[in-house]
Amino acid sequence: MRVDDFDFELPPERIALRPARPRDAARLLVVRPNGEPVLDDRGVRDLPMLLEPGDALVFNDTRVIPAQLEGTRTRGEAVARIGATLHLRAGDDRWWAFVRPAKKLVVGDRVQFGGEGKACLLGTLDATVAEKRDTGEILFVFDLSGPMLDEAIAAVGHIPLPPYIAAKRGEDEQDRQDYQTIFAEKDGAVAAPTAGLHFTDELLAALDARGIERHRVTLHVGAGTFLPVKADDTDEHRMHAEWGEVSAETVAALRAVRARGNKVVAIGTTSLRILESAAQGEEGLAPFAGETSIFITPGYRFRAIDALMTNFHLPRSTLFMLVSALSGLDTMRAAYAHAIATGYRFYSYGDGSLLFPKDPA
């Protein structure tokens, strides 16, 4: 399909720079392509009553790390400033990163991160450029490894706010709390699974009282989620790989949910993508651990989920393509036009939507 098919105009004032407070005070647009009404303006706190007892929510338990690093490359007397966003761990001591400007680095260069304005080497992190791809991605091999490397990244790094927020304000200490879900447990993401940001202990209690199950998967969201689609046709776009896992315990629970006729509701496109990655074999949903670069566009047949709760996404983005695959492109165009006209807040810190499929599995 043409990428232009997924374009729309979004007024800048619709982009949320801070989350709703409390988190579950956000609005929720319910989209039922086969229902009446198709579009229903609700709130996140209405979620328990929008589902049936026995339905199951699936959350991503990844934890965002401060993966935005600023550093200097020294080559003889020549010094250059660079910025790096870690996006995929490749070993105990190495990460792939998007770098700006990548042209400043060649294989073998040494980079020191976190040394700005410091008179000594305490609180710095050194790395060597081990590989450079044509796309500009850089493989850094750090001087530290394992937990020591994790601690150093946490000390020198910054939360990688989405570019549409970072362009309007800097990261602050509040973002270290706001840009993390209450399910965050496993370090590795460089972007938050933002649908999960809406949940509070009070909302979880209401879901429990309604008899809604909760299960967890892991997808370490990469910075590639923010990259624009530069191709003219969706067939020409290539997704960046992300690591994820679906446990045998979660698989058994979700199979039981569907076997009794209840719905599996993915909380966020990240949960959806790892579940669908784990459902590609003949047996359907199965345990999975590894990298996935699944790319979902209209025409895709969903195998693992029955509904999706997600935020509002960028025009021409892979995520708007995904929601269009689930609920239909025409329906999602109408839903987004309604959301813009009625003041919904967009993107990572914005409002949510609950989407049902156009063609139920």
C-alpha positions as CSV (number, residue, x, y, z in Angstrom):
1,M,0.0,0.0,0.0
2,R,1.0,3.6,-0.5
3,V,2.4,5.2,2.7
4,D,0.5,8.3,1.7
5,D,-2.7,6.4,2.5
6,F,-1.8,6.7,6.2
7,D,-1.2,10.4,6.3
8,F,-3.4,12.9,8.1
9,E,-3.0,16.5,9.4
10,L,-2.5,16.8,13.2
11,P,-2.5,20.3,14.8
12,P,0.6,20.7,17.0
13,E,-1.5,21.7,20.0
14,R,-3.0,18.1,20.1
15,I,0.4,16.7,21.1
16,A,0.5,16.0,24.8
17,L,3.7,17.2,26.6
18,R,2.7,15.8,30.0
19,P,0.4,12.9,31.0
20,A,-3.0,13.2,32.5
21,R,-3.0,13.3,36.3
22,P,-4.0,10.9,37.7
23,R,-3.0,8.6,34.9
24,D,-6.4,6.9,34.6
25,A,-8.1,10.3,34.1
26,A,-7.2,10.2,30.4
27,R,-10.0,10.0,27.8
28,L,-10.7,6.7,25.9
29,L,-12.1,6.5,22.4
30,V,-13.8,3.2,21.9
31,V,-13.9,2.1,18.2
32,R,-16.2,-0.7,17.2
33,P,-16.1,-1.0,13.4
34,N,-19.1,-3.4,13.4
35,G,-20.9,-1.8,16.3
36,E,-23.3,1.0,17.0
37,P,-22.1,3.6,17.6
38,V,-18.8,3.0,15.8
39,L,-17.2,5.7,17.9
40,D,-17.9,6.1,21.6
41,D,-16.3,8.8,23.8
42,R,-15.4,7.3,27.2
43,G,-12.7,7.5,29.8
44,V,-9.9,5.1,30.8
45,R,-11.7,4.5,34.1
46,D,-14.6,3.0,32.1
47,L,-12.4,0.1,30.9
48,P,-13.7,-2.5,33.4
49,M,-17.3,-2.1,32.2
50,L,-16.3,-2.1,28.6
51,L,-15.0,-5.7,29.0
52,E,-16.6,-8.9,30.2
53,P,-15.7,-11.0,33.2
54,G,-13.2,-13.6,32.1
55,D,-11.5,-11.3,29.5
56,A,-7.8,-10.9,29.8
57,L,-5.5,-7.9,29.5
58,V,-1.9,-8.4,28.4
59,F,0.7,-5.9,29.6
60,N,4.3,-5.3,28.5
61,D,6.6,-5.5,31.6
62,T,9.6,-3.9,30.0
63,R,11.4,-1.1,31.8
64,V,12.7,2.0,30.1
65,I,16.4,2.6,30.6
66,P,18.1,6.1,30.3
67,A,19.4,5.1,26.8
68,Q,20.1,8.6,25.5
69,L,23.9,9.2,25.8
70,E,25.9,12.3,25.0
71,G,29.7,11.9,24.4
72,T,32.9,12.9,22.7
73,R,34.9,11.2,20.1
74,T,38.7,11.9,20.3
75,R,40.9,11.1,17.3
76,G,44.3,12.6,17.9
77,E,43.7,16.3,18.5
78,A,40.3,16.2,16.7
79,V,37.4,16.1,19.1
80,A,33.7,15.7,18.0
81,R,30.5,15.7,20.0
82,I,28.0,12.9,19.3
83,G,24.7,11.8,20.6
84,A,23.7,8.1,20.7
85,T,20.4,6.4,21.4
86,L,20.9,2.7,22.4
87,H,18.2,0.6,20.8
88,L,19.2,-3.1,20.8
89,R,21.5,-5.0,23.2
90,A,23.8,-7.3,21.3
91,G,25.7,-8.8,24.3
92,D,26.8,-8.2,27.9
93,D,29.1,-5.4,26.8
94,R,27.6,-4.1,23.5
95,W,24.7,-2.2,22.2
96,W,23.5,-1.1,18.7
97,A,22.7,2.6,18.7
98,F,21.4,5.3,16.4
99,V,24.0,8.1,16.3
100,R,23.9,11.7,15.4
101,P,26.0,12.6,13.4
102,A,27.0,9.0,12.4
103,K,29.4,10.4,9.9
104,K,31.7,11.5,12.7
105,L,32.5,7.8,13.6
106,V,34.5,5.1,12.0
107,V,35.3,1.6,13.2
108,G,38.0,1.7,15.9
109,D,37.1,5.1,17.2
110,R,36.9,5.6,21.0
111,V,34.0,7.5,22.5
112,Q,33.6,8.8,26.0
113,F,30.1,9.3,27.3
114,G,29.1,11.4,30.3
115,G,32.3,13.4,30.6
116,E,30.9,16.8,29.8
117,G,32.1,19.4,32.3
118,K,33.8,16.8,34.5
119,A,37.4,17.3,35.6
120,C,38.0,13.6,36.3
121,L,36.9,10.3,34.7
122,L,34.5,9.4,37.5
123,G,31.0,9.1,36.1
124,T,32.1,8.5,32.5
125,L,31.6,5.5,30.2
126,D,34.0,4.6,27.4
127,A,33.3,2.5,24.3
128,T,34.8,1.5,21.0
129,V,33.1,1.6,17.7
130,A,33.1,-2.1,16.6
131,E,30.8,-1.9,13.5
132,K,29.0,0.6,11.4
133,R,26.0,-0.2,9.1
134,D,25.1,1.6,5.9
135,T,22.0,2.8,7.7
136,G,24.2,4.8,10.2
137,E,23.7,2.4,13.1
138,I,26.7,1.9,15.3
139,L,27.7,-1.1,17.4
140,F,29.4,0.1,20.6
141,V,31.6,-2.3,22.7
142,F,31.8,-0.8,26.1
143,D,34.6,-1.1,28.6
144,L,32.2,-2.3,31.2
145,S,29.9,-5.4,31.0
146,G,26.7,-6.8,32.6
147,P,25.3,-5.1,35.7
148,M,28.3,-2.7,35.9
149,L,27.4,-1.5,32.4
150,D,23.8,-1.2,33.3
151,E,24.6,0.9,36.3
152,A,26.9,3.2,34.3
153,I,24.3,3.8,31.6
154,A,21.8,4.7,34.3
155,A,24.3,7.1,35.8
156,V,25.3,9.0,32.6
157,G,22.2,8.4,30.4
158,H,19.0,10.4,29.9
159,I,15.4,9.2,29.3
160,P,15.0,9.2,25.5
161,L,11.8,11.2,25.2
162,P,10.0,10.9,21.9
163,P,11.3,13.5,19.4
164,Y,7.9,15.2,19.2
165,I,8.2,16.0,23.0
166,A,12.0,16.5,23.1
167,A,11.7,19.2,20.4
168,K,9.4,21.2,22.6
169,R,11.0,20.7,26.1
170,G,13.9,19.0,27.8
171,E,13.7,15.9,29.8
172,D,13.4,16.4,33.6
173,E,13.3,14.3,36.7
174,Q,9.5,14.0,36.5
175,D,9.9,12.1,33.2
176,R,11.8,9.3,35.0
177,Q,8.5,8.6,36.8
178,D,6.0,9.6,34.1
179,Y,7.7,7.6,31.3
180,Q,7.5,4.3,33.1
181,T,4.5,2.0,33.6
182,I,3.6,0.5,36.9
183,F,4.3,-2.9,35.4
184,A,7.9,-2.0,34.5
185,E,10.2,-4.8,35.7
186,K,12.7,-5.9,33.1
187,D,15.3,-3.4,31.9
188,G,15.8,-3.0,28.2
189,A,13.4,-0.6,26.5
190,V,14.4,2.7,25.1
191,A,10.8,3.8,24.7
192,A,7.8,3.2,26.9
193,P,4.9,0.9,26.1
194,T,2.7,4.0,26.4
195,A,-0.8,2.4,26.6
196,G,0.4,1.0,30.0
197,L,1.0,4.5,31.3
198,H,-2.8,4.9,31.9
199,F,-3.0,2.3,34.6
200,T,-3.1,3.0,38.3
201,D,-3.5,0.8,41.4
202,E,-7.2,2.0,41.6
203,L,-7.9,1.0,38.0
204,L,-6.3,-2.4,38.5
205,A,-8.5,-3.0,41.6
206,A,-11.6,-2.2,39.6
207,L,-10.5,-4.6,36.9
208,D,-10.0,-7.3,39.5
209,A,-13.4,-6.7,40.9
210,R,-14.9,-7.1,37.5
211,G,-13.1,-10.4,37.0
212,I,-10.7,-9.3,34.3
213,E,-7.5,-11.3,34.2
214,R,-4.0,-9.7,33.8
215,H,-1.0,-11.3,32.1
216,R,2.4,-10.1,31.1
217,V,4.8,-10.4,28.1
218,T,8.0,-8.6,27.4
219,L,9.1,-6.5,24.4
220,H,12.1,-4.3,24.8
221,V,10.9,-1.4,22.7
222,G,13.6,0.1,20.4
223,A,14.2,3.6,19.2
224,G,13.2,2.4,15.8
225,T,9.6,3.0,16.9
226,F,10.2,6.7,16.4
227,L,11.8,6.5,13.0
228,P,9.7,7.9,10.1
229,V,8.7,5.6,7.2
230,K,10.8,6.9,4.3
231,A,9.6,4.5,1.7
232,D,6.8,5.3,-0.7
233,D,5.3,1.9,-0.4
234,T,4.8,-0.2,2.7
235,D,6.4,-3.3,1.0
236,E,9.7,-1.3,0.9
237,H,9.8,-0.5,4.6
238,R,12.0,-2.6,6.9
239,M,11.4,-2.7,10.7
240,H,14.2,-2.7,13.2
241,A,14.4,-5.8,15.3
242,E,13.4,-5.8,19.0
243,W,13.8,-8.5,21.6
244,G,10.8,-10.0,23.3
245,E,9.5,-13.0,25.2
246,V,6.1,-14.8,25.8
247,S,6.3,-17.4,28.6
248,A,4.8,-20.8,28.5
249,E,2.7,-19.8,31.5
250,T,1.2,-16.8,29.7
251,V,0.6,-18.9,26.6
252,A,-1.4,-21.5,28.6
253,A,-3.4,-18.8,30.3
254,L,-4.3,-17.0,27.1
255,R,-5.2,-20.2,25.3
256,A,-7.7,-20.9,28.2
257,V,-9.2,-17.4,27.9
258,R,-10.0,-17.9,24.2
259,A,-11.1,-21.5,24.6
260,R,-13.9,-20.4,26.9
261,G,-15.0,-17.6,24.5
262,N,-13.5,-14.6,26.2
263,K,-11.3,-11.9,24.7
264,V,-7.5,-11.3,24.8
265,V,-6.9,-7.6,24.9
266,A,-3.4,-6.4,24.2
267,I,-2.5,-3.3,26.2
268,G,-0.4,-1.4,23.6
269,T,1.0,-2.2,20.2
270,T,4.1,-3.6,21.8
271,S,2.1,-6.3,23.6
272,L,0.2,-7.0,20.4
273,R,3.4,-7.3,18.3
274,I,5.1,-9.8,20.6
275,L,1.9,-11.9,20.9
276,E,1.5,-11.9,17.1
277,S,5.1,-12.8,16.7
278,A,4.6,-15.8,19.1
279,A,1.5,-16.9,17.1
280,Q,3.1,-17.4,13.7
281,G,3.4,-21.2,13.7
282,E,0.9,-23.9,12.9
283,E,0.0,-24.3,16.6
284,G,-1.0,-20.7,17.1
285,L,0.2,-18.9,20.2
286,A,3.3,-20.6,21.5
287,P,6.2,-19.7,23.9
288,F,8.6,-17.3,22.3
289,A,11.9,-15.7,23.1
290,G,14.0,-13.8,20.6
291,E,14.1,-10.9,18.2
292,T,11.1,-9.8,16.1
293,S,10.7,-7.3,13.3
294,I,7.0,-8.0,12.6
295,F,5.4,-5.4,10.4
296,I,1.6,-5.3,10.5
297,T,-0.3,-3.6,7.7
298,P,-3.9,-3.9,6.3
299,G,-4.6,-7.4,5.1
300,Y,-2.8,-9.0,8.1
301,R,-4.8,-11.8,9.8
302,F,-4.6,-11.4,13.6
303,R,-4.0,-14.7,15.4
304,A,-3.5,-13.9,19.1
305,I,-5.6,-10.9,20.1
306,D,-9.2,-9.9,20.0
307,A,-8.9,-6.1,20.9
308,L,-6.3,-3.5,21.5
309,M,-5.9,-0.6,23.9
310,T,-3.5,1.9,22.5
311,N,-2.7,5.6,22.3
312,F,-3.0,7.9,19.2
313,H,-0.1,7.5,16.8
314,L,1.8,9.6,14.3
315,P,0.7,10.1,10.7
316,R,2.5,7.8,8.2
317,S,3.8,5.7,11.1
318,T,4.0,1.9,11.3
319,L,1.7,2.1,14.3
320,F,-1.1,3.9,12.5
321,M,-0.7,1.2,9.8
322,L,-1.1,-1.5,12.6
323,V,-4.3,0.0,14.0
324,S,-5.7,0.4,10.5
325,A,-5.0,-3.3,9.9
326,L,-7.0,-4.1,13.0
327,S,-10.0,-1.8,12.7
328,G,-9.9,-0.8,9.0
329,L,-8.3,2.1,7.4
330,D,-11.5,4.0,6.7
331,T,-12.7,3.5,10.3
332,M,-9.4,4.7,11.7
333,R,-9.3,7.8,9.5
334,A,-12.8,8.6,10.8
335,A,-11.7,7.9,14.4
336,Y,-8.6,10.1,14.2
337,A,-10.6,12.9,12.6
338,H,-13.1,12.7,15.4
339,A,-10.3,12.6,18.0
340,I,-8.7,15.7,16.5
341,A,-12.0,17.6,16.3
342,T,-13.0,16.8,19.9
343,G,-9.7,17.6,21.6
344,Y,-8.2,14.2,22.3
345,R,-4.5,14.4,23.3
346,F,-2.1,12.5,21.0
347,Y,1.1,10.4,21.3
348,S,3.0,9.0,24.2
349,Y,1.6,11.1,27.0
350,G,-1.8,11.4,25.4
351,D,-5.2,9.8,25.6
352,G,-6.1,6.2,24.7
353,S,-8.3,4.2,22.4
354,L,-9.9,0.8,22.7
355,L,-10.0,-0.8,19.3
356,F,-12.1,-3.8,18.2
357,P,-11.3,-5.7,14.9
358,K,-13.2,-5.0,11.7
359,D,-13.0,-8.7,11.0
360,P,-13.1,-10.7,14.2
361,A,-10.6,-13.7,14.4
